[in-house]
Amino acid sequence: MTTTAQDSLLPRAAAAAVVRAARIAPVVVLLGARQTGKTTLLRALPFLKGRPYLTLDDFDLRVQAETEPEAVVARAPSLILDEVQRSRDLLIAVKRAVDADQAHTPGRFVLTGSANLLMMERIGETLAGRAIYVTLWPFTRRERLGLRRTGIWSELLAAPSCVWRETLAAYGGSFEEWRTAASLGGLPVPSYRLVTSEDRALWFSGYVQTYLERDLQALRAVENLADFRRLMRAACLRIGNLVNQTELGRDVGIAQPQVHRFLNLMEASYQAVRLSAYAVNRTRRLIQSPKLYWSDTGLALFLAGENEPRGAHLENLILTDLLAWRDLQPQRPEVLYWRTATGLEVDFVIETANRLLPIEVKASARVTTADAKGLEAFLDDYPDLADGALLLYSGQETFPLTRRVMAAPWWKVI
């Protein structure tokens, strides 16, 4: 595939959320990992056309933001400010400008950041009551195919389980080999514009170097980057596992408190994902430790030094689509996992105000009723909230695996 100007303009599901937020709040904050396409998304929005764009990646602007933040904010009546996590005082100046505007002009400031401002210790100003936050995850599979959307989770939640087969037939996607999808990941350049695995590996190498030497240091000083990179590799080798900080520290050779700090930094910069447990205890003793995933499967494979995706990478692919969908919902649902002390497990549980949707992921092309054991146990425990479950696998057929569990190809959902 050749690179054209159109390559970088694939429509994003988050675009509508940004437009909605700009009609309501004085400040819109678009957050996500470096190179997920935040700037490209904003520059493609008609209502932002011609608006001044200032980035704190620019050294001179960053110095001015530290010494005269009010002067930066006063450059124009409305602004796009990029990489705002690099200056604590700039957010305070934005707050003052918003509070001084009696009209509270909607969409006056659009900010972007490569770190979660709500998790950063040195960022005390979160613009509470003044800002709406939108998260931009890497491309979903359907975005990569030009469809401007996430998987069909809303459609499945809106339908009783008895009509899921019809829902999947109406909205289902096109076939793709899951190992190919996991290897590509969703960062726009390697997943869409680069053709060969060698080119993607070279791009990932530069990405990691920039992340370690510039982005990470902007968040918090890391004394030993080699230790941090080894921990990233160890984390990527444990995708889908429970987080065990003591074990991670022992394998990498660093102390547990440092593992804790490093994992927080990885999560704050939208690299690592810690998935919480569904811990409503009705009849069983439940595991409550989080599970560990990565924001992009292609990058995770590179960091781990793995050439072939594992079943855990298909899980991760489903999860990133779920997170992209979750963060665009007006009433944000929870995405969790469920595991009992006896080993029964459900990979993902979508929790809304009035319904639970349990989801199991299998990389195999054939599934049996034994694969639904965890789902059936979950349905037994929560019959009033979950009327059915999904088992996503790599085969071709959609069929009832049990009376309450529907087996479906993963690519028909995301």
Sequence and secondary structure as in RCSB ss.txt:
>XXXX:A:sequence
MTTTAQDSLLPRAAAAAVVRAARIAPVVVLLGARQTGKTTLLRALPFLKGRPYLTLDDFDLRVQAETEPEAVVAR
APSLILDEVQRSRDLLIAVKRAVDADQAHTPGRFVLTGSANLLMMERIGETLAGRAIYVTLWPFTRRERLGLRRT
GIWSELLAAPSCVWRETLAAYGGSFEEWRTAASLGGLPVPSYRLVTSEDRALWFSGYVQTYLERDLQALRAVENL
ADFRRLMRAACLRIGNLVNQTELGRDVGIAQPQVHRFLNLMEASYQAVRLSAYAVNRTRRLIQSPKLYWSDTGLA
LFLAGENEPRGAHLENLILTDLLAWRDLQPQRPEVLYWRTATGLEVDFVIETANRLLPIEVKASARVTTADAKGL
EAFLDDYPDLADGALLLYSGQETFPLTRRVMAAPWWKVI
>XXXX:A:secstr
    GGGGG   THHHHHHHHHTT SEEEEE STTSSHHHHHHT GGGTT  EEETTSHHHHHHHHH HHHHHTT
SSSEEEE GGG HHHHHHHHHHHHH TT  TT EEEEESS GGG TT     TTTEEEEE  S  HHHHTT    
 SHHHHHHS GGGHHHHHHHH      HHHHHHH S HIIIII  SHHHHHHHHHHHHHHIIIIIHHHHS  S H
HHHHHHHHHHHHTTTSB  HHHHHHHHT  HHHHHHHHHHHHHTTSEEEE B    SSS B  S EEEES HHHH
HHHHT SS  HHHHHHHHHHHHHHHHTT SS  EEEEEEBTTS EEEEEEE SS EEEEEE  SS   GGGGHHH
HHHHHH TTT S EEEEESSS  EESSSSEEEEEGGGT 
